[in-house]
């Protein structure tokens, strides 16, 4: 019996449950029939612009129902898509578009940032009328391109990974078969459509008749709102980073007897043992899977049920192969290593990507002596006695920051192009379980960290921004002439953090805000109007700031208000305003 295509599965749900809710988002809902007609009208407009099998559509959308409608519309035409996240700097988006040369742009209003691209446009907005797309005579084959996903690259530019229908379908089919949805299941959608794991959230529940709840940005940044959304929407299935799991557990522990998910999957970063143990305490009946994979393998190729984690374990294994993948541990010559011996992890099988856009980095894809194509992950790992895989580290300078892959070489290459900078080096440090990037530069003259941070913010996504930028006399090199990151870390530690001299708190509230600022960022504010994010802050640190300000303000400070005015004086004024409200 032939396995139904993705579009056939969607059509089955539309026919069986046309009035059932397909998507919910910020108090609104979209039924299967509405989503089918919306995506069908978009597909008709795309087709009228010449989009079809073999085409690539630049799809620019916020996380929401429009993103799902856009993906379905592209699939209905037989084309592939390049997902563009509005949170990514425009310069970076434009480079992706220039490199891939999409045939058409499908963008929500205000998100078409490509004025020089000579390609037709279709606006990604609800359509109440217009022709519906007619199903193509032939579906794309398994090796056809499904989407292109960009990830950090070692050459100084992001790398585009070409992912096939076969890879995406295999990931979906594995989850549907091994972890079928129970009755009354609800799936959370919280990933950008530009991420490799997004097809599971966008289509995993949708194609099985399971309503999907698209979470708002505020709900993802704020653990209190996140936990409330999970409770209110009765969400049963979540695919989260370890950091989001930890925040959700903290809030859920304060709501004993509340709603509990059925399945939580963790991926994109190392899952700490402590988080697994805490998970067992808070949600003892919920399954927590630790997943392993990368962009070049269309998301996940191994899974481990953390209920199996033995007492006293030092690491959480990534488990056994899934989705048809085959994993092996090999030495530097490509020879297989026995269980217990550490080497590089290789992956082969259906999940493998088609390759990179432009061929950059193709040496990662290698054919072994048996003629089988593998992807060399760069991860160091070993097989445990029970045959499950454990990851022990990296063989290169790739790191994970808040679940995102970051190549330190890309940050360095970007900094070298900044005005007056002659060279750059970067390293990562771990503080309170969080990875922080420290960047160092040499320059012809004194270069301010604020100016360099502004330069980077225009070119790199938020998660790649260094927590600290330090000018040094010269970068230490190893005997082979390469950057010595260990010596660089020691050099920066000897310099110490730059101390601010221009800020004097005017009252106890500003003093309290400044103290929290220094606690979170490692240095006091340089001035009353210094921007929290220009000082090295990011979204998760802003959440912590909001939480800890509750003691000063008398109740929790709204995160949105902090993001709107992230300076010491503005935050202190907000605290005073809340204090006065509490006294009334």
Residue, then its C-alpha position, 0 to 999 in steps of 0.5 A: x500500500x502506498x504511503x499517502x503524500x503530505x498533501x493527501x494527508x491534509x486533504x483527508x483531514x479537510x474532507x473528514x473534519x472541515x469545520x474542526x479547528x486546525x490552528x489557534x493563535x492569540x485568541x483566534x482559530x482557523x478551521x481545516x476548510x478555511x486553511x485549505x481555501x486560504x492556502x489554495x488561493x495563495x497557491x493559485x496566485x503563486x502558480x499564476x506567477x510561474x511557480x511550480x515544481x523545481x521553483x523556490x519561493x522565498x517565504x517571509x512570515x512571522x510565526x502564526x497561521x499565515x506561515x502554515x498557510x504559506x507552507x501549504x501553498x508552496x507545497x500545493x504548487x510543487x515548489x520548495x521554500x526558503x523560510x525567512x525569519x523577520x527576527x534575522x537581520x535584513x542584511x543576512x536575509x538578503x544574502x540568503x535570497x541572493x545566494x538562492x535566487x528564489x523564483x517568487x517572494x511570498x511575504x506577509x505585509x512589511x516583510x518583503x525586504x528585498x527591493x533589488x530582487x527581480x522576482x514576482x511577489x504574492x502577498x501572504x495575507x488571508x484571501x476571502x475570494x479568488x480561484x483555488x489551485x488545482x492539484x498538480x498531475x504529479x507530486x514531487x518525488x522523494x528526492x525533490x527539494x522541500x526547503x532550504x534552511x540556513x545555519x551558521x558557517x565556518x567561512x564567515x557566512x551562513x550555510x544553506x542546507x538543501x533538504x528533501x521531501x524524503x527527509x522531512x517525510x521520514x521525520x514525520x512518519x517516525x513520530x507518528x508511528x512511534x509516538x502516536x497522538x492520543x485522543x484530545x492531543x494538542x500540539x504547540x507551535x513555537x519554532x520559526x519556519x526558518x528552522x530545520x525542526x519546524x516541519x514537525x510543528x507546522x505539519x505534525x499535528x495538522x496532518x493528523x487532525x490534531x489542533x496546533x496552538x501557535x504560541x505568541x512571542x511573549x509566551x515563549x520569552x516569559x515562563x509565566x505566560x508560557x506555563x499559563x498558555x500550556x495550561x489554558x490551551x491544554x497542550x499535550x505535545x511540546x518540542x523545546x530546548x532544555x532552557x525552555x523546559x527548565x523555565x516551564x518546569x519552574x513555573x509548573x512546579x508552583x501549580x501542583x495539580x495543574x495540566x500536564x503534557x503527554x510528550x515533551x521532546x528536547x533537542x538542539x542542545x545538551x539536555x542536563x541530567x539535573x533537568x531530567x531529574x527535575x522533570x521526573x519530580x514535576x511531571x512524573x507521568x510525562x514522557x521526555x525524549x532527548x533528541x539528536x540531530x542537526x540541520x544536515x540530517x533534517x532535524x532528528x536522527x536519534x532519540x532517548x527516552x529519559x525514563x531509562x536514565x540510570x541513577x548517577x548518570x553524568x550525561x543524558x544519552x541521545x539514544x538509538x537511531x530513528x527515522x531510518x538513520x544509521x549512526x556510527x562512531x569512527x576514527x580520523x581515518x573513517x574506521x568504525x570504533x567499538x563500543x566504549x571508544x570515543x570518536x566522531x559520529x557519522x550519520x547515513x540514511x534517508x535523513x541526509x540533506x541533499x547538500x549545501x547551497x553553492x557546495x560550501x562545506x561539501x567535505x562534510x558529506x563523504x562516501x565510505x569504502x562501501x559506497x555509502x554517503x555519510x555526514x560527518x557531524x563533528x560531534x564526539x561520541x561513543x556507544x554505551x554498553x546498551x548500544x545507545x549513543x552518548x555525545x561527549x563534545x565537539x571536534x571543532x569550534x561549533x557551540x550551541x547557544x539557546x538551542x542554536x548552532x553557532x560557528x565561532x569562526x563566523x563571528x570572528x570573520x564578521x568582526x574582521x570586516x568592522x571598521x578599524x578592526x585588524x583581527x578577531x577571535x572568540x571563545x565560549x564560556x559557560x555560566x550558570x548553565x548558559x553559554x556566553x560568547x566572548x569576542x576579542x578584537x585587535x584594532x589600529x586604534x581604540x574601538x568602542x565595544x558599543x560601536x562593534x556591537x551595533x555593527x554585529x547586530x546589523x549582521x548577526x542574529x541575536x543568539x550570535x551576539x557576544x556577551x562581551x567584546x574586549x579589545x586586546x593588544x594581540x591574539x595569542x597563537x598556537x605553535x601552528x599559527x592558529x588562534x589559541x582560544x585557551x590562552x585567549x580566555x586566560x588573557x581576557x580573565x587577566x584584563x578583567x571586565x571594564x568598569x563603568x564610571x559614569x553612572x550614579x543611581x539617584x535613588x534606591x530603585x535605580x540602585x536595585x536595578x543597577x545591581x541586578x544589571x551587574x549581576x546579569x551582565x557582569x558589569x554595571x551600567x555605563x550610563x543611565x540611558x545605556x541599552x540593556x541589549x547593547x550592554x550584552x543582554x539578550x531575551x532570556x536575560x531580560x526575562x530573568x531581569x523581569x522576574x527578579x525585579x518583582x522584589x523591587x517593584x512589589x510584583x512581577x514587571x511585564x517583560x514587554x514594558x522592559x523590552x520597550x525601554x531597556x535602560x536603567x532609568x526607564x526600568x526604575x521608573x517602571x518599578x516606581x509606577x508599579x509600586x504606586x499601583x500596589x499602594x493604591 
